[in-house]
Amino acid sequence: MDKWQNRGVSRSCFVAGFVLGSFLCAPARLWSRIPIPPSSIDLTQFISTAPVIFRGSVLEISSRPQELAVARFQVDRWYRNGSGASAVLQFQPYYAALAVNGHGCVDFRPGTHWLVFATGQNGHLELVDDCEGAVAISPLLGSTLEHGGLIAQTEADFTAGLADVDQAARIVSIQRLGGLRSASSGPALHQVIERGTATEKKWAVYAALRTGDISILPDVRDLLMHYGDFDLRSWCVGFELRRLKDPTAVPGLIEIANTAPQADVRECALSALGENIRAIESLPTMASHLTDPDSIVRFYALNGMRTLTGEPACTLPTEPRWTEDMVDPQIQECRAWWEQTGSLRFRR
């Protein structure tokens, strides 16, 4: 797979994985990196590692040219290693040109509310990540839990935000529940799907998918079929599909692979079926996508055929770098094998 992915296909589910994975593990100081949409930030990585975590509203911002800016917060809740009614944080000032390249993405402004992941540096607090170290939240706060831990408390606070009178704050709360990847968020998200506005329902479907909720796959299919002006890159949905490993997801993934208008979603669904779940029952779907209009989807279908059957006709030769001139003939050979022999051998 890696050799074909080196072609630089910017929208493949490999790129989604790379963006949401590799860059999170990369050194903190990079000349350029691809920013992750705030709606798709994985909060669990920071919840498990950030030395200091709090939520609150920005009281004031001060900055000087060529220096870090300073934000003073009124703290609503300390989740880890902090006390008092306020906090002072140094941060890289927000500039649109920098944010496009994945740096200084946090646009602190007086009156805005944030969940902050920080670390101590030379006697002061700084963000653990200059682009993902703080996420916007609703100002509404849940009840203080005596037991349950940090995840449960943040989940309770995000759930409280679902009742915010401001729709934008409700949507942010839905997105944050998805970022927790907690199955216990399911009931709250399903209530939004049943009763929320059309936009809220779309975000709740995506958030539920991020929690690993297999039952939501028919809703994911409908979302993809009527994507419209949904403000989320389709590769973000594809990346979540690519993570699925539960065999009960097979029917839903097959349906999405067969119907999704977005090529990046189709390829990620095929990847999950072939590489993660190794679903033999998905072979007819794999074979049908050997003629997919998108070349990268065809490649994923070929790779799935190889993974599930071990058939030489579906196996590319070992080469330093695959090219379309090598892949297309192999796809044709695999397709001929399936039509003549494979479909009979693997009939279920």
N, C-alpha and C positions, 0 to 999 in steps of 0.2 A: 504493500500500500504506500509506504513512504516514498518510494521512487516516483510513483505517478503523482503523488501530491506535490512533489518538488516542482511540478510544472507551474506552480504559482497560482492555482485556481483560488481566487480570493473568497469565494462564497461557499466552499465545500464545508461539510460538517467537520472535517479535519481542522479547517481554519477556525470554526466555532470552538472546537476543543482547544486549539492552540491559544486562541484569544482568551478563553475563560479558564485555561489551565496553566499553560506554560508561562504566560506573562505574569501570572500571580506568583510564580516561583522564581522569576527573574530577578537580577540584582536591582536594588532600589533606584540606582542612578543609571538611567538609560537616556540616550539622546532622543529616542522616539519610541513610542509604543502605542498600540491601538487601545483607546479607552473603551471599557465595557459600559454598555448602557446602564445607568443607575438602577433601572428596573430589574436588571439581571445579575446584580452583584450577589455573590454567595456570602451571606453574613456569617455562616458557621465557621469559616476559616479565621475570621477576626475574633469572633466570640471565644474561640478556643485558645487564641494566642495573645491577644492584645493585653498588655499589662494593666491598662486603665480603660474603663468603659463607663460612660455616663451619657445622659440625655438632658437636653435643656434648650433654652432660647438664647440667641445672640443679643447681648445688650449693646455692645459697641465694638467698632473695628478701628484700629489705628495702624498706620503703615508709613514707612519711609522708603524712598527710592533705593533700590538695590538691597533691600533688607526683607527679612521675613515680616509678614503682617502679624498683628496680635488681635485675637478675638477674646472678649470677656463674656462669659456665659452666666446666666442664671440657671443653676442646675435643678432639674426636676427630680432626678433619681441617679444615684451612683450605683452602678451594677458591679463594679469591681475597683477596689483600691482607691477610694476617695472619700472625702467628707466635706461638709460645709455647704453653704448656699450658692457658691460661685466657683468658677474655674477660669483660668487664663491659659490660652492655647496659642502657640506660635504656629504659623502655617504659611505655605507658599501662596502668595496672592493669586487670585483667579484672573487669568487673561485668556480670552477666547482662542488666540493663536496657540498658546501652550496647551490648553485643554484638548484641542483637536489632536494633538500628539500624545495625549495621555499623561499630562503633567498639570498640577495645579487645577484640578477639575472641580474643586469644592468652592462654590460661590457663596461664602458666608456673607449674610447681610443682616443688619439689625432687625429684630423682630421675627426672624426665621427660626425654625425648630429643627434640631438635629440629634441623631444618635452618633456619638463620637467614639472612635477607637484610637487611643493615644498611648504614647510611651514617654517616659521621662528622659530628657536630654539636657545635660548640663544645668540641672536645677529647674527646668521648665518642661511643660508638656508640648509635644508635637504629635501630629498625626502619624499613625503607623504606616500609612500609605497616602501620598499627596493627591491621589485621584479617587481612592475608594475608602479612605479612612474615616469618612463621615457620610451619612445618608440622611436625606430629608425625611421628616416624620410629621405626623399629626401632633398637635399640642395636647391632645387628650391622653390621660393617664389611666391605666387600669388600677385595680385594687392591689395593695401590697400583699404578696404571698409570703406566708411564714415558712412554707416548705415548697420544694419543687425545683429550686435552682435557677440559674441565670436564663436558660432557654425558656423555661416556663414563665418567668417574669416578663421577659421581652415579648413573648407571645401574648401574654395578657394585656400588655400595654399597646401592642399593635392592634389587637382585637378591639380594644376600646376605641381606637381611631376609626373603626368602621362606622361608628355612629356620628362622626364629625359632620357638621352642617355644610362644610365646604367639600364639594365633590372631589376636587383635586387632592385634598387631604385624605379622603376615603380611598382614592385610587392608590396613593402612596402607601397607605396602610395595607392594602391588598398585596402590593408588590413586596412589602417588607415581610409579610407572612410567607410568601413564596421563597424569599431569601433565607428564611430559617430552615427550610426543607424538613419541617416537622409534620409527621402524619397527624398529630393531634390538632393541627390547624384545619383539618378537613371539614368538620361540621360548620365552622364559621364561614369558610370559603364556599361551601355548598349553599349556605343561606344567601350569600351574595349572588350566586348563580341563579337561584330561584327568584330572588326579589329585587336585585339591583338593576341599575340602568343598563342599557345595552353596552356602554363602554366598560362599566364595572364588571359585567358578566364576562367580557372578553379577558380582562385582566385576572379575574378570579379563576377562569379556566387555565390560563397559563400558570398561575400561582399553584393551583392544585396539582398540575402536572409536575411542577418542581418538587412537590412533596412526595412524589412517587405514587400518586393516586391513579391506579390503572383504570378505575371505573370512569374516569373522565375522558378516556380516549375518543368515544363517539363525539363528545363536545369539542375536542381538539380538532377532529376531522371537520366538523361543521364550521369551526372558527377559521380553519385554513381555506375552506371553500368560499367563505364570505369575508375574506380578510379585509377588504375595503381599505379604509384609511387608518386601520389599527396601527398605533404608534409603537410598533415593536418590530425589529428586524426578524425575518422569518428564520434566519439561521439560529436565533436564540431558541425558538421552538424546536428546531431540528436537533440542536445540541441536547435538549432535555430528552427527546425521543431516543437519541443515540445512547443515553445513559441507562435505558431500561434493560433489565435482565430477567424480569419475572416472566416465566413461560405463559402465564395467563394473559400477557399483553399481546400475544401473537395475533389473534384475530383483529384487534384494533390496529396494530402496526401494518398488517397486510392491507387493511382497508385504506389506511392513510397512504401507504406506498402506491396503491392503485388509483387514488383519486386526487391527491394533493397537487394543486397547480404549480407549487413552488418546487423547483428542481432540488434545491438544497434540502428541503424536507424529505423528498422522496429518497434521496441518497442516504440520509441519516436513518430513515426507517429501515431501509434495506441493510444498512450496516448493523443495526441492532438485531435484526432477524438472523443475519448470517454469522456475525462475529460474536455477539454477546449470548444470544439464546440458542443459536445453532438449530433453528426450527426447520426440520425437514419438510414440514407441511407448507413452508413458504416457497418451495422450489418452483411451482408454477408461476408464482409472482416474480421470482428472480428471473426466470426464463423470459417472461413477457417483457421485462425491462432491458433485455439485451437489445431491443429495438427502440428503446426510449429516445426521444428527440434530443436529449441532453447527453453529451459524450461522457461526462463524469458519472452520471447515473448509470450509464451502460457499464462503465468500469466497475462500479460498486456491485452491480448485478453479476458481472463476470466473477468478481472476487467471492461473492456469496455462493455462486455455483461451485466454484473450486472448494470452498470451505465445507460445504454441505455434502459434496459427492466425492471429492478427491479425484475427479475425472481428469486425465491428462489433456483432453480436448479443451478443458476450461482453465488450464493452468498456463500462465505466462512463463517464458523461460527466465532464468536468473540473469539479469543484466544490470549494469550500474545505473541505467536510466531508461525507463520505458518511454516509448514515443507512440503517437497515434498510429504510425505505420506498423508498429508491432502489435498494438492492442486490437485494432479493428479486425485484422484477419483472425485473431484468436477468438474474438467475440463471434464471428461468423462460424468458426469451427465448432465452438461450444453450442451455438444455436442449432446447427445441423445435427450434432450428437443428441441433443435433447429431443428434437423432433423425431429422429429415427430410432433412438434406443432409450435414452434417459427417462423420458416421460413414462415409458412402460416399466422400466426397472424400478423407479421410485414411486410408482402409483400407490396411493394409500386408500 
